Amino acid sequence: MNEGHSSLLTLELLKRNGMDTDRTRDLCIFTTHTPVAAAFDKFSYADVQKLLGEEFPPENIKKYAGVDNLNATYLALNLSKYVNGVTNAHMEYSRRLFPGYHLRGITNGVHPL
């Protein structure tokens, strides 16, 4: 997943894997690109329930995505086995934003001169 925008896919993977968190994590890699709060999508659980219905009760989602709102970044962080930033400096900054999560640094791209 690139940023938290696509993190709702983890809910479908949870469902397909019998709500097995470990099996779901084994399938997910998360890359965070934009280390500012404005980039972390948040949705009210009332809106989430309108869209997802009873299939994913908010009580089941809150343990992965946050108590007050569904935070797409935390949903991705909590349901991914591998998490990275796009540079080592970005990784270090993101580790301060998300203490307790193991983020790795990768090179986003190499461009020849």
trRosetta pair geometry for C-beta under 8 A, 3 or more apart (Angstrom, degrees):
i j d omega theta_ij theta_ji phi_ij phi_ji
1 4 7.3 42 144 -114 129 27
1 5 7.8 -178 -178 58 100 64
1 6 4.6 -158 -138 75 98 108
1 7 5.8 77 -170 -79 162 63
1 9 7.0 -176 -88 45 116 121
1 10 7.8 -45 -45 -44 148 102
1 28 6.7 -1 -8 -161 108 98
1 29 7.0 175 17 87 64 53
1 30 4.9 -11 59 -112 101 70
1 31 7.0 -170 89 27 53 69
1 76 5.2 -125 85 -133 148 125
1 80 7.1 -114 29 -82 113 133
2 5 7.3 -16 88 42 71 106
2 6 6.8 58 43 12 65 124
2 31 5.4 -14 -115 64 57 109
2 33 6.8 21 -176 -22 83 123
3 6 7.5 100 77 11 71 82
3 31 7.3 -32 -35 91 43 73
3 32 6.5 83 -105 -127 51 50
3 33 5.6 -54 -66 24 94 102
3 34 6.6 16 -107 21 118 100
3 39 6.7 -99 -143 165 122 108
3 72 8.0 36 144 118 78 120
3 73 7.5 -57 -175 -94 63 86
3 76 7.9 162 140 -3 30 170
4 7 4.7 -25 -164 -18 68 129
4 30 7.9 24 -86 -154 60 119
4 32 7.8 19 -37 -106 81 86
4 39 8.0 129 24 138 103 78
4 40 6.1 51 20 -142 147 61
4 41 5.4 -154 96 32 113 97
4 71 7.4 -52 -167 154 162 63
4 72 3.3 127 148 118 116 95
4 73 3.8 -92 -57 -71 141 52
4 74 7.7 23 -117 14 139 41
4 75 6.6 103 -154 51 106 93
4 76 4.8 -143 -113 -2 73 130
5 41 6.2 102 -94 -14 57 142
5 72 6.5 60 -78 147 21 153
6 9 5.5 -2 161 -2 86 117
6 76 7.8 75 74 -91 68 123
7 10 5.6 -21 -178 4 66 115
7 30 7.7 29 -97 -114 99 119
7 65 7.9 140 128 -105 133 109
7 72 4.5 154 37 -170 129 81
7 73 7.3 -155 -36 -76 155 18
7 75 4.2 119 149 93 133 111
7 76 3.9 -101 -103 -57 120 91
7 79 7.5 124 -163 51 95 119
8 11 5.5 -34 -171 18 60 115
8 12 7.4 57 139 -12 71 95
8 72 7.3 -48 -41 -124 76 102
8 75 7.4 21 -75 128 44 155
9 12 5.6 -51 -159 36 49 111
9 13 6.3 49 145 -19 73 104
10 13 5.4 -53 -147 39 38 114
10 14 6.3 47 150 -26 67 99
10 24 6.2 85 -163 172 83 124
10 28 6.0 17 -101 -87 102 153
10 64 7.5 -153 117 160 135 151
10 75 6.0 175 51 157 138 97
10 76 6.8 -178 -27 -99 140 50
10 79 4.0 99 -164 103 143 152
10 80 7.7 -86 -96 -54 133 75
11 14 5.5 -46 -150 30 33 116
11 15 6.6 34 151 -18 63 102
11 52 7.3 -46 139 -130 159 144
11 56 5.4 2 -169 -107 132 150
11 61 6.9 -13 -102 -105 120 105
11 75 7.8 -30 -45 -170 92 130
12 15 5.6 -52 -152 35 35 113
12 16 6.3 30 153 -16 67 108
13 16 5.7 -55 -142 41 33 109
13 17 6.0 11 162 -1 67 115
13 24 4.7 122 122 -135 109 95
13 27 5.7 -156 -157 78 143 143
13 28 7.0 169 67 -54 169 111
13 79 7.6 138 72 165 124 130
14 17 6.2 -76 -145 51 23 95
14 19 5.4 33 170 -115 93 47
14 20 7.5 -179 -147 46 61 43
14 21 7.2 5 -119 -90 101 53
14 24 5.0 -4 -82 -83 63 152
14 79 7.2 -72 -59 -135 107 139
15 19 7.1 21 -96 -63 36 68
15 55 7.3 1 -101 168 143 108
15 56 7.7 -83 -62 -76 118 98
17 20 4.6 -95 139 46 102 98
17 23 4.2 -167 -175 101 140 127
17 24 5.3 -169 50 -62 146 79
17 27 7.8 -164 -48 -5 146 138
18 23 7.7 47 48 46 88 147
19 60 7.7 -78 -132 -161 124 127
20 23 4.0 41 105 20 120 115
20 24 6.4 159 91 -17 64 86
21 24 5.7 -61 -149 38 30 112
21 25 6.2 32 155 -21 67 106
21 79 7.0 -113 -152 -117 80 80
22 25 5.7 -51 -145 34 31 112
22 26 6.6 39 154 -25 62 102
23 26 5.7 -49 -154 27 33 117
23 27 7.2 26 151 -15 60 106
24 27 6.0 -66 -163 34 36 109
24 28 6.6 12 153 -10 70 119
24 79 5.5 -42 126 -165 118 103
25 28 5.9 -76 -144 42 34 103
25 79 5.8 -136 -84 -171 71 47
25 80 6.2 113 -143 -172 73 6
25 81 4.3 109 155 -59 90 83
26 81 5.6 54 -95 -40 32 145
27 81 8.0 114 31 -2 30 115
28 76 7.4 -155 169 -155 132 68
28 79 5.6 42 46 127 164 79
28 80 4.1 -105 119 -108 107 70
28 81 6.3 131 67 7 71 76
28 82 7.8 -172 109 38 56 71
29 80 6.0 101 -124 -160 14 114
29 81 7.2 -43 -82 58 60 79
29 82 4.6 -15 -120 71 85 105
29 83 7.6 179 -164 -79 55 37
29 84 7.6 -2 -179 10 96 102
30 76 4.3 131 -121 160 138 107
30 77 6.3 -130 88 -82 164 43
30 80 3.9 -124 -11 -38 109 173
30 82 7.3 170 28 92 64 56
30 83 4.8 -11 69 -112 100 79
30 84 7.6 162 90 25 56 59
31 83 7.7 169 -83 -159 31 53
31 84 5.5 -21 -110 71 74 86
31 85 7.4 122 -160 -114 70 19
31 86 6.6 67 -175 -67 112 83
31 106 7.8 -65 -118 41 111 127
32 35 6.6 76 141 -77 116 76
32 73 6.9 55 -109 -144 116 108
32 83 7.2 23 -9 -176 102 97
32 84 7.6 -169 26 93 72 38
32 85 5.7 -36 70 -99 89 70
32 86 8.0 -125 87 -20 50 84
32 90 7.8 -172 96 156 87 111
32 94 5.4 134 85 -130 136 144
32 98 8.0 164 -22 -10 167 143
32 103 7.4 -48 30 -130 121 132
33 39 7.7 -125 78 175 79 153
33 85 7.8 140 -94 -151 31 64
33 86 5.7 39 -116 -24 72 131
33 90 7.8 -24 -145 -171 36 148
34 39 3.6 172 101 -103 124 170
35 39 7.6 -18 -25 44 6 137
35 85 7.5 4 -58 -126 120 123
35 90 6.4 -179 -23 -158 129 81
35 93 5.1 105 125 119 170 116
35 94 5.1 -122 -102 -81 124 78
35 97 5.7 -163 -161 -21 99 152
36 39 5.3 92 66 0 76 104
37 40 5.7 -55 -158 23 46 114
39 73 7.9 80 109 -66 80 130
40 71 6.0 1 160 -164 112 97
40 72 6.8 180 -174 55 62 82
40 73 4.2 -56 -134 -8 99 133
40 74 7.9 53 -166 -18 122 79
41 71 7.5 144 87 -158 53 46
41 72 4.0 17 69 16 103 133
41 73 7.2 142 37 -27 66 79
42 66 7.8 -40 -129 62 100 156
42 69 4.4 50 -179 123 104 140
42 70 6.7 155 -156 79 54 51
42 71 5.2 -16 -102 -100 87 65
42 72 7.2 -132 -73 0 37 81
43 47 5.1 -110 178 80 100 123
43 48 5.4 116 116 -58 119 93
43 69 6.1 158 69 -178 31 98
43 70 4.6 -16 60 58 90 105
43 72 7.5 64 -2 -44 101 96
44 47 4.7 93 63 7 86 99
44 48 7.0 -150 98 -6 46 86
44 69 5.7 -59 -94 -120 40 93
44 70 7.7 8 87 14 6 86
45 48 5.1 -48 -141 37 41 118
45 49 6.1 44 157 -22 69 102
45 58 4.1 52 -165 -121 127 139
45 61 7.5 166 -121 72 102 127
45 62 7.5 -9 -93 -73 137 99
45 69 6.8 -148 -31 -127 75 41
45 70 6.3 122 -83 -30 67 92
46 49 6.0 -54 -149 35 27 109
46 50 6.7 32 150 -22 60 104
47 50 5.6 -51 -151 31 35 114
47 51 6.5 23 156 -11 66 108
48 51 6.0 -66 -153 42 30 104
48 52 5.7 -10 167 13 71 117
48 56 7.6 -82 156 98 105 114
48 58 6.4 112 83 -92 126 93
48 61 6.9 -119 151 69 152 168
48 70 5.1 99 -68 -15 145 142
49 52 6.4 -67 -122 56 26 86
49 53 7.0 75 -178 -103 58 10
49 54 7.9 39 -158 -73 90 43
49 57 7.7 24 -110 -134 103 44
49 58 6.0 -51 -63 -42 108 104
50 53 7.9 5 177 -66 15 51
52 55 5.8 -112 163 60 85 98
52 56 4.5 -38 149 44 139 112
53 56 7.6 87 70 29 58 71
54 57 6.5 7 -159 -69 57 82
56 60 6.1 -122 -165 72 64 122
56 61 5.8 60 162 -53 106 114
57 60 5.1 92 67 3 81 102
57 61 7.4 -164 96 -3 43 90
58 61 5.5 -64 -145 42 40 108
58 62 5.9 52 159 -40 74 101
58 70 8.0 -116 -132 -60 89 102
59 62 6.0 -41 -143 16 27 117
60 63 7.2 -56 -176 19 33 104
61 64 6.1 -76 -169 48 49 99
61 65 5.1 -16 160 24 90 125
61 70 6.1 -22 143 -105 132 109
61 75 7.5 -18 -170 -107 94 115
62 65 6.4 -80 -116 57 26 80
62 66 6.6 -77 -149 89 64 31
62 67 5.4 57 -166 -108 114 46
63 78 7.9 179 127 166 65 154
64 74 7.0 154 150 130 55 87
64 75 5.3 62 132 -125 103 64
64 78 4.3 -175 -151 95 75 140
64 79 5.8 24 -155 -43 134 105
65 69 8.0 -90 138 117 100 50
65 70 4.4 -1 144 -145 141 69
65 71 5.5 169 180 45 72 62
65 72 7.3 7 -141 -82 110 27
65 74 5.4 130 -141 89 40 102
65 75 4.0 7 -95 -71 97 95
65 78 7.3 -127 -61 34 46 136
66 69 5.9 -4 101 69 130 54
66 70 6.5 156 51 -124 101 22
66 71 4.2 72 -14 6 141 107
66 74 5.3 102 -42 61 97 152
70 75 6.6 18 -175 -49 89 130
71 74 4.2 52 90 18 112 111
71 75 6.6 174 88 -17 57 83
72 75 5.4 -51 -146 33 35 117
72 76 6.5 33 156 -16 66 104
73 76 5.9 -57 -153 38 31 108
73 77 6.2 31 151 -19 67 108
74 77 5.3 -50 -138 39 37 114
74 78 5.8 28 164 -14 69 111
75 78 6.3 -62 -143 42 22 104
75 79 6.3 -13 168 12 60 117
76 79 6.6 -78 -137 52 22 88
76 80 5.7 16 169 -22 65 125
76 83 7.9 120 133 -111 90 107
77 80 6.4 -69 -137 33 18 107
77 83 6.1 35 -128 -104 69 149
77 98 6.2 -148 -123 -154 153 144
77 101 5.4 -53 -168 -117 120 150
80 83 5.4 108 99 -69 126 87
82 104 7.1 -33 -169 20 86 127
83 101 6.1 -30 70 164 158 115
83 102 6.8 129 50 86 106 59
83 103 5.0 -68 112 -107 102 68
83 104 7.0 137 86 16 53 77
84 91 6.8 -44 -164 -97 63 108
84 103 6.2 128 -118 -170 28 75
84 104 4.5 -41 -103 71 90 82
84 105 6.5 140 -160 -105 93 13
84 106 4.8 29 171 -4 147 109
85 88 7.8 120 82 -110 113 11
85 90 3.7 -168 161 113 125 97
85 91 3.8 -166 40 -74 123 58
85 92 7.9 -101 46 11 157 43
85 93 7.4 131 -134 54 162 84
85 94 4.6 178 -74 10 128 142
85 103 5.6 50 -20 165 94 125
85 104 7.6 -165 23 88 68 38
85 105 5.6 -26 65 -107 93 66
85 106 7.5 170 79 26 45 71
86 90 5.2 13 51 59 70 161
86 105 7.9 -9 89 -153 14 69
86 106 6.6 -48 -136 71 35 80
86 107 7.8 32 174 -171 61 18
86 108 3.8 26 -175 -68 105 118
87 90 4.4 96 50 7 80 105
87 91 6.9 -135 93 -9 43 85
87 105 6.0 -10 140 -160 27 109
87 106 7.8 -71 -82 75 24 40
87 107 6.9 43 -108 -114 65 48
87 108 6.3 -50 -54 -11 78 103
88 91 5.4 -49 -149 31 33 117
88 92 6.6 35 153 -20 64 101
88 105 3.8 76 -94 168 52 169
89 92 5.8 -52 -152 33 33 111
89 93 6.6 29 152 -14 65 106
89 105 7.8 91 14 -125 34 137
90 93 5.8 -56 -148 40 33 109
90 94 6.0 31 154 -18 67 110
90 105 6.9 133 62 -122 81 95
91 94 5.8 -59 -144 41 27 110
91 95 6.4 35 154 -28 63 103
91 103 5.1 -177 -153 123 83 108
91 104 6.3 -57 -128 141 139 19
91 105 3.5 -101 -15 -71 145 90
92 95 5.8 -49 -151 26 30 115
92 96 7.2 29 151 -16 59 99
92 105 7.6 -1 -26 -66 72 127
93 96 5.9 -55 -163 31 37 110
93 97 6.8 32 144 -15 67 105
94 97 5.3 -53 -149 37 42 113
94 98 6.0 -6 164 21 75 108
94 103 5.2 -121 101 147 117 176
95 98 6.6 -75 -132 62 26 77
95 99 7.0 63 166 -94 63 52
95 101 7.4 -149 -125 73 61 80
95 103 5.3 -143 -74 41 81 118
96 99 7.0 3 -149 -61 28 86
98 101 4.4 -23 138 31 114 128
98 103 6.8 96 71 -37 123 126
107 110 6.3 28 146 -53 134 91
